[in-house]
Amino acid sequence: MQTNIKRSERTGQVRHGISAYAATAIDSELRIVAGTPSGHGLRNAAINAGAFKVGRFVGAGELSELEAADRLLQAAEENGYVGDHGHSATVAIIESGLQAGQQSPYPVPRSNGRRRIRSSSARGTPPLPLVPHRASSANTGPTAPAYFSSVEGGGIQFPKRTEPNESGKPFFQAGGDDGPPDWQHELRRHLYLRQGVPIRARIKMKDGSWFSWYRVTDSTGINGWQTQKPDGYVDVPYFSPELDPFDRELIGDPIFWGEGEKDCDNLGKHNMPAFTFGGGDGLPDEAIKYVAGRQIIILADNDEKGRKQAEEKAQLANPVAASVRVIHFPELDDKGDVSDFFERGGSVDELFRRVDESPLWRDVTSGSSPDEPHKESKQKNTRSRELVFVSLDNIHPEAVSWIWNNRVPRGKLVVFTGAPGVGKTQALIDIMARITVGGPWPDGSGCAPLGSVIFVTGEDGLADTIRPRAEAAGADVSRIHVLQATFNEHGNRSTFSLQADLELLGQKIEELGDVRLVGIDPVTAYLGDVDSHNTADVRAMLTPLSEFAEKHSVTVCGITHPPKNTGGKAMNAVTGSVAFVAAARAAFLFILDTAADRTLMLPIKSNLSPEKGGLAFRIAQRLITDDILAPHIVWDGDPVSMTADEAMAAENGRNLDPTAKDDAVEFLSGLLANGPMKVTDIETEARAAGCLGTNQPIGQSKPFRSARDALDIQTAKLAMNEGWSWILAKMPSSSEDAL
């Protein structure tokens, strides 16, 4: 296939003779490509993925390669990629995807002289969204149906207004993104978004009633809102404006499924990703698309209805989610929810502790239970457990082998962690580049072992991000092998899994013969059905991964990011379970040094070498072609003496002086000496005294939580319509008595 593809005259339709299934599928892929917005490498990824899928139909003989390339190029022009990156770069992506797709053609058995495609999935579950929802942009979530297809300007088309009856119902109000006009007795409203545009408004009235309004267009072309769900409306979840749970950066994180919008807003304020489809509105068919492959934590309201709805959500999510847990709040009043949990002083730490202690949900109706999670496989496996021992006399001693002397060991698991955007992936690419050319290490500790590397990543586009960065780092790009696609046993596209695909990855390592390092970015995206917050589950998965690294004598470097609450300790700075750091032989924290405008790479642990200081680097730009500028790392020559714990304390502005608890004890003792006080009033006083951050709930303050325990402070509602209050159970004679 030549790279000088030109757009030809076309009708916009696939040629005659193609099967109806293929025509529909190809048109769908092209619409996805054409409607993908710019930013974060999304268009590059969409073009590559679309070309691969269309290429599978080319391989099946449904259409010619030239016709496929022609139509993909048109779609890339429509989303603006050709204009931004040029004809040649776009064609290169299309060619690569088409050629890869043709290697795995769709099976098209003959039946009565007609082509047909076999079922695309034995389970029939929908794939994860190609492009995630983002509250702050026009990125799409699961593929939008025709009513919500992208139009010029990045907007969407709204369903047509329902024809009103003789009474004028459903009511219609002209209005824009703020929703319908404010009602006189309105208490609050929540806007549901598609592509960042409000399409539904749920409004709560002061009398406790709820109303839903839907975005529509009337016959004159005026956009507005009506009080009845219109034909063609497709449900979307609500999530807090504070935090989008379907952001690509959070794909490996657990997400909370709350009962109502208020719960999502409160969780979002605590930096906990959450969503809902609206309390009491049932479970729409679209819900399954949003939970597929994710770690789902369902928060049940404390009443019979809430518990029943939580079970229904778990039933829906369990077949497709990576894991499901249901969290109950039996200590709350009837109908109490997670918002009440926080209101009475519950903390993020307490909630996550409750999550960690909760078992994985299992469908008891199918004969499985939390104590017997794999009944079917247990019945089939009749082999008994056994223990295998070996005498050390039969073990030949070996010196530790290093990729990077006294920093990155060979044949071991290594973890890089740090906030988004600090340069973790950039540093990994720099290390990979040095391996591919046998280049020197920046600390003067020798040279990298010459060899190949494997990169498993879903974070960035290959053509516009990974390849330019590798070239800017001076890599021999022929030695960098990036996982492009994974297919399951049914021939359907799947997600790489560290549980299921290690053997296949090992085969590739053996095939190449000189692999020194395997990079996985982010590692939490490829855990399969393992709950990343369950220490036992993660340890059980990481043990085979560590053995894999040792067997193939390759370093496995996994990238992750810190959880929202680390307690100020670098050892806790890896998302999810501490098992990640425990299993790794070396772990590094990447953190910004804002004073010096650089990034620090600081050791969290190193089990196999003497303790070495950290390193620092800055990110510069390098021209790799006439029109492509790519970032690369410039390392500082001197080591960094600051420890990872010290860097985290400096970033968080933490006061490590142990008197913080004393101060909180003294403050609460005096404040509550005269009787109970509402939690909200305590927070106001604490902020005024400079003891609590401006927007920080008291339940998130460790000194106040410790003081509350020390003083045995109780929580209670003193009146039906009042919030929670704190009561001092026993007044100590001094703050020291409480410690």
N, C-alpha and C positions, 0 to 999 in steps of 0.2 A: 504494500500500500504506500503510495507516494505522499510526501508531506505537503505538496502544493495543492491541497483540496480547495476547490472553488465552489461557491454556492451556485447551484443550478436553478433553473426554473422549476417550480414544484407546485403542487396543488395543496400541500399541507397534509395529505393523507398517505398512508402506506400503500404500496402498489397493490394491484389486484392479485388475487390468488393466495394471499396470506390468510392463515386461519384467523377466525374472529378473536380467539383468545389472545394470540400473539399481537394482533393489531391493537387491541385494547391495552394490553400490558405495555407495549412500546410507546403508545401515545401517552400513557400515564407516566412513564419514566421521563419522557421529554417534557411534559408539563412540570414535573418536579424540578428538572434542571432549569427550565426557563423561569420558574418562579422563585428560585433560591436567592436570598438577599446576599449582599456583600458582607465581608467581615469574617474574621476568625478562620479563614481558609474554607468557608462553607461552600462557595461556588466551585472551587477546585475539587473538593471532595465529592460534590454532587455530580460534576461532569465525569469524574473518574468512575464513580459508582454506576452512573447511568450508562456510560459507555460499556462497562463490563456486562451489565445486565442485557443491554441491546446486543452486545457481541455474542452472548449465548444464543440469541435467536438467529444471528448470522451463522453461527456454527451449526445450528439446526436446519439451515437452508431456507429460513422464512423470508429473508431479504438479503440483498447484496451488501457487501462491506462498504462500497462507495455510497450507496443510498443511506446506510446507517450513519456513516461519517458526515454526510451532507446534512442530515436532519439534526444530528447532535450539534454540529457547528451553528446551525440556525438557532437552536435553543441557547447555546452559549452566547450568541450575539444578543438575544433577547434579555438575558440576565446581566448583560454589561461586561462579562468577563473578557470577551474579545477586544472591546474598546479599551479596557484597563490594562490588559497584559499582552495584547498583540495576537495576530493570526497564528504565527508559528508556535508559540507556547501553547495555545489552545489545541492546535492540531496534535501536538506531541502528547497531550493528556488523552485526547480522544483515541489516538492510535494505540497507546499503551493499554487503555481499558478494553478496546475492541479485541485486540489480539489476545489478551488474557481471557476474555469471555469466550472466545471461540475455542479455547482449550477445554472448556467445560460446557459443551452445548446442552441445551435443554433436551431431554429425551422426548421424542415425538413419535410414538408408536402409530402405525397405520390401523385404521378401523373403517371399513366400508368406503375405502377410497378417500377418507377425510383425515386430516391431521388433527390431533388433539393432544393436550398436555396433561400428564398425570397430576394428581393432587400435589400441590406445592409443599404441603406439610402434613405429616401424619396426625399431628395434634390440631392443626388448623389455627394456631395462635398467630396473632399479627406480629410483625417485626417491630423492633424498637424504632422510634422516630428517626428518620434520616437527619433531620435538623431539629434541635430541641427548642422548646418555648423559652423565651427570654422576656421578662417584663419590660426591659429597658430598650428593646429594639423590635424590629419587625420580623424577627426570625420566626419561622413556623414550627409547630409541634408535629404531631402525627399528620401524615399527608392529608391536606384539606380536600374535602369533596368539592364538587363543581360549584355549589353555592358560595364557597369561600375561596375560590381560586384567586391567584394573584392577578392584579390589574395594574395598569400603568401608574407609577407613583408609589408603589408599594402598598396600596390600599387593598381592601377586600370588597367583594360584592355582598350585600345583605339580602336575605330572603325577601320575597315580595310580601307586602302587607296583606293580612287576611281580610277578605271582603267583609265589611261590617254588616250585622243584621239590622232589623228594623229599629232596634233599640240603640244602634250605634256601637254595639260591642263586637269585637274587642275594641276598647278605647285606644286612640292613637294620639300621641303628642310629638310634635316636631322637636328635635333635640340632637345634640352632638355627643362628644365623648364623655361629657359629665353625666350622661344618663338623662332620664326624664326630669322635668322640673321638680323642684323640692315640694314635698307635701307638707301640709300644715302640722300634722302630728307625727312627722317622721322622726325616728330615733337615730337610725344609721343606715347606710347603704354600702353594698359591696359590688364591685364591678368585675365581671368575668371577661377575660381577654382572649382574643385570637389574633396572633401576629401583632400583639401589642395594642390592638384596637378593642374597645369595649363592645361586646355584643349582647350582654345580658346584665341586668341590674337586679339584685335581690335587696328589697327594702324592708326594714323592720319598723313597725309602728310602735308608738308609745304604749298601746294597749296589748302588745305582745304578738300581734298578727303580722303576717309576712305577705308581700306581694312581689311577683316577678314581672319584669318588663324585658322585652326582646327588641333588638335593633332590626329595623325593617326599612324598606324603601316603598313609598306609595306609588300609585300609577302615574303621578306627575313627576316622579324622580326625586321627591323630597325624602331625605333620610329622617327617621324618627324612631319612636318606641311604642310598642303596643303591649297590651296586658295578657296576651295569649301566645303560647309557643307557636310560631309560624311553621308551615310546611317547609321541610328542607333544613330546619335548624339541626345542627349537630352539636352535642354537648361538649363542653370544655370544662376543665377543672378550675376552681378558684384557688389562687395562692396569694400570699401576702405580698404587697408591693416591696416589702423589705428584702425578700429572698425568694428566688425562683427555684423550686425543687427540680425542674427539668433543664436547668443550666448544664451544659456539657461538663463544666468543671466539677459538678456534683454527681456525676453518673455513677461513681463507685460508693457514694455515701448512702446511708439509710435515709428514707423519707417518711414523714409522719402523715398518716391519713386520719384527719380529725373529723369530728361530727359536723361542725359548722364553721362559718367564715370567721367568727370571733376567735375561735381556737387557732385557726391558721395565722391570724394577725398577731396573736400573743406569742405563738411559737416563733414567728418570723422576727419579732422584736428580740427574742433570745437567740437569734442566729441558728434556728433549727428549721430546716426546710420542711414545709407541710403543704398539703392540698386537701380539697374537699370538693364534692359535687353538690354540696348543699344539704343541710340537715333536713331529714324527712322527705327528700326528693327521690329516694330510691337509688338504684344503681343503673346508670345508663350503659348501653352497649359499648360506648366509647371508652369506658373506664379501663377496660382490660389492656388497651394500648399503652396507657400511662404507667401501669404497674409491671409490665413485662420486663423481666431481667433485673428488677430493682429489689432492694432490701426494704420491705414494707413493715412499718410499725403502726398498727391500728390502735387508736386511743378510744376506748369505750366510755360512753356516758354511764354514770352509776345508777342505772335503773334497768328494768327488764327490757324495755324497748331498746335502750342503748346497747345492752349486751347482745340482744338478738341481731341488731344491725351490724355490730362488730363481727359476729359470726358469719353473716351473709357476705360482708366484704372479704373476710378471710377465705370463704368458699370460692369467691370469684377470683381472688388474686393467687391463691395457692398453686394452681396448675402452671402459671406462667412466671410468677415472681421468683427471684433468687432465694428469698426467704420471707416468711411471714411470722410476726409476733403480735399478740393482742395484749394490750396493757389495760388493767383495770384499776379503779380508784375506790376501793371499798371503804376507805376511811372518810370519804366525803359524804355530805348530805345527799338525800335522794335527788337524782338528776344532776349531781355534781359532775364537772368535766375538768379537762386539763387546765382551762382558764381559772377555775376555782382552786385547783391545785397550786397554781402560781400565786393567786391572790392571797391565799392563806400562808404564804411564805415558802412554798416549795421551790427548790432550786433546780437548775439544769443538771447539776451533778446528781441530785436525788432521782431525777427522772431517768437519766441514763443508767444509774445503778439499778433502777427497777427494770429497765429494758434488759440489762445484762443478766439479771436473775430470772427473767421470763423464758420459758422453753419455746422452742420453735412450735408454731401452730401446726397441728396435724388434723386431717379430716377423719374424725372418729366414725363417720357414717360409712367410710370405705373399709373399716376394719383396722385402721391404723390409729395409733395414739402417741402422745409425746414420749411415753416410755418404750414404745415399739414403733419407731418411725419408719422402718423399712421392712414391714412384715412380709411382703411378697418375696423380696430378695433373701430375707432370712430363711424362709421355707425352702427356697431352692438351694441354698448353700448348706450342705450337710457336713462340710469339713469343720473340725473342731479347731479351737485356737491352740497355738503352740508358741513356745518361747525358744529362741535360737541364741545360743551362747558361743563365744569364741575365746580361746585363751590368748592373752597378749603375747605369749611365746610364739604364736603363729602370725603375729602382725609385725611387718618390717617397718622400722621407724623411718620417717621421711621429714625432711625440712619443709617449712612452710614456703609455698611458691607464691610469688607476687606478680600481679599485673602492674601495679604502681607500688614501688617499694615502700613497705611499712604503712601503706594507706589502703590499697585495694587488693585484697588477697585473691588468688586464683583458685577456682574450684569451690567457691563459697558464695553465699547469699549476702548482698550488700544493699543497703537502703539509703536513698536520698530523700529527704523530706524538707519542706519549706512552703511558704505561702505562694499562691499563684503569682507568676510574673517576676520572681526573684532570680531566675536563671538556672533552675535545676536541669531542665532539658538541654539548655545551651551548654551547660557544663558536661553533661553526658555525651553530647555530640562532639565536644572538644576532646574528651577522653577517647571516644571511638575513632576520631580522626587520627590521633596520635598512634593508635594501635595499627591502623591501616597503612601507615607509612613508617612504623617503627621510630617515631619521633621522640624527642627528649621530653621528660616530665618537667613541669614548670618550677619544681622545688629543687632541681639539680640532683635528683636521686637516681639518675640513670635514664635509660630509654625504654619505651614501651615495647613489649614483644610483638614482632611483626605478625599480622594475621588478619582474618576477617572478623566481622561482627554481625550480629543479627539484631534487628530492631523491631519490636512489637509495639506499635503505637496507634492510638486512635485520636490523639490530641490535635495534630496539625496536618495541613495538607502536604503531600509529598513533593509536588512540583513547585509550589510557591513558598514553602517553609523549610522542610527537611533537607531537600537537595541543595538549595542556596546556602543554608547554614553549614552543611557539610563541606561544600566547596570553599566557603569563607574560612573554615577552620583548617583548610589545607589537606582534606581527606583524599585518599584514593577511593572515589565513590564506587568503583567496581568491586570493592571489598565490603561494602555495606549492603546487607540484604534485608529488605524491609518486608514484613508480612503484609501482603496486599489483600488477601481474602481467605476465608475459612468456609468449607462446605461440609455439611453433615452427611450422614449415611444415605439420606434421601436425595442428595444432589442440590439441596437448598442452601442458600447463603446463611451462615451462622456466625457466632461470636467465638473467637479464640478463648479457650478455657484452660487454666492451669491444672484443672482436675482431669480433663478428658484428652488434652492434646499434647501432653509432655512426650509421649512416645513418638508422635509425628515430628515434633520439634527436634527430638534426638536424632531422628533419621536425617533431617536437614543438616544438623551439625556433623554427622558422620559423612554425609555426601560432600560437604565443603572441605572437611579435613583439617582446616586451620583456624577454626573459630576460637577466639579468645574471650569474647564477652557477649552476653545476651542482655539487651536493655529492654525493659518493660515499662511503658509509660501510658497511663498510670497502672500500677499493679492491681489496685482495687477494682479496676474495670474488668479483670479477667479471672476473678475468683470462682466463677461458676455459681453454684448454689450455696456457697459458703457465706455465712453472715460475718462481715468484716469486724463486727463488734463483739463477737463471741470468741473468747480466748481459746477455748478447747477446740472449736471448729477451725479457727485459723491455724493453730498449732498442728492440727491433723493434716491440713493442706500443705503447710510450709515444710513439714518433715520430708515428704517425697520430693519437694522442690530442692531442698538442700542436698538430698541424696543424688538428685539429677545433676546438680552443678558439680558435685564431687566425681560422679561417674564419668562425665564428659570432660572434666578438667576445664570448665569454663566458669567465668564469673557471671552470676546472674544479678543484675543491678535493677532493682525495682524503685520507681519514683512514686511518691505519694505526697500528701500535704497534711498539715497539722489539723487536729480537730479544733472545734471552736473554743474549748476550754482545756488548757493543758496543765493548769495548776502551777505554771511557772517553771516546770521541769522539762528539760530537753528530752529526757527519756520518754515523756508522754507526748512528744511532738509528732507522733505518727498517727494518722487517722485510724480510728477503730481500735483494735485490740493491741495491747502491749506485746502480744506474741510476735508481731512484725519485728520489733527491735530485739526481742529475746532470741529469735531464730537467726537473725543476721549476725555475721561475724564482724561486720563493720557497718556503722551507720553515721551519716553526716547530716547536719542541719545547715540549710541555706537560709540566710537571713540578711536583710538590708542593713548596712551601716550608713545611715542617712547623713551623718556628720561628714563622712569622707566620700559620699556619693559612690559607694561600691557595695558589692555583695560579699559576705563572709561565708566560707565553707568550713564548718567547725565540726570536729569529731564528737559524736555523742557516745560512741563506744568503739573499742577496737580490742578484741579478745586475743589477737594473735601477734601483736607488736607492742613495743614500748610506746608510751604516750607521746604523740607528736602534736605540735601546735597546729592551728588552723591556717587556712590560706585565704586570700582575698583576690577578687577580680573585678574588672569593669567590662562593660559591654560596649564595643565600638562597632562601627560600620565599615564594610569593605565592598568595593565595586567588583563584582565577579564577572559581569558582562557589561556591554555598553549601556544597558538600561536597567540592570538589576543590582540593587544595593542590598547586602545581607549582613546581619549582625554576626559578630564573632567575639570571643573572649580574649581579653588582655590581662594576664595574671600579674599581680604585684609580686615583686621579688622577695620581700621580707615576710617571714612567718607572722601569724597573728597570735598573741598571747591570751586573748580573751577566751574564756570557756563558753560552751554552748549555753549553759545555765545562766551565766552572766549576761550573755547577749539577749536571751529571752527576757530576763529581768529588766534590762535597759530598754528594750523595745516596749514592754508592757508598762513601763514606768512604775514597776512594783517596788514597794518598800519592804525589804527583807528583814527589817527590824521586828523581832517577835513581840514588841509592845503594841502592835496593831490590835491584837486580841484584847489586851488590857484596856486600851482606849475604848473599844466597842463595849466591853463589860461595864466600864465606868459610865459610858454614855447611856446605855440601856437601863442600868440600875437607877440612875437619877431620873430618867424620863418616865419610867414605869412605876416609880415609887409611890405615886399618888393614885394608882389604879390603872385599869386597862386603857389601851389606846389603839385606834385603828392603824392598820399597817400602812395605809397611804399617808397618814399624819406622821407616823414614825419616819417614813422615807423623806417627807418634806423637812422635818427637823434635822435629820441626818445630813441631808444635802446642804442645808443652811449652815450646819456646823463644819462642813467640809469633810465629813466622814464617808460620804457616798457620792459616786459619780452622778452627773446631771441626769442621765437617762438609765442609770443602773438600778435594777430592782434590788431590794435588800436581800432577797433570796439568792442573788448571784455574788454577794460579798462574802468571801471566806471568813474574814474577822467577825462579821455579824453572825454568820452561821455558827461559828465556834462559840461566840458569846451567848447565843441563844441556847445552845446545848448546855453550856456551863451554868447558866442561870436557871435552867429548867423552865424556860418560857413556854407557855401553853398558847394555843390558838383557839379562838371560838368566835361565833357570831352572836352578838349581844342583842340583835333585833333582826326580824325577818328580812327587812329591806336594806340592812346595812352590810358593809363588807366585813372582812375578817379583822379581828383585833388580837393583839398580843397581851397576855396577862403574866405578870411576874409571880411565879408560884412561891418563891422563897427569896427573901432579900438578904444577901450575904452582908457581913459586917464590913467587908472591903473587897476590892476587885481581886486581891490576891487569894481570898477565900474561895473564889469561883474557879481558880485556875488549876 
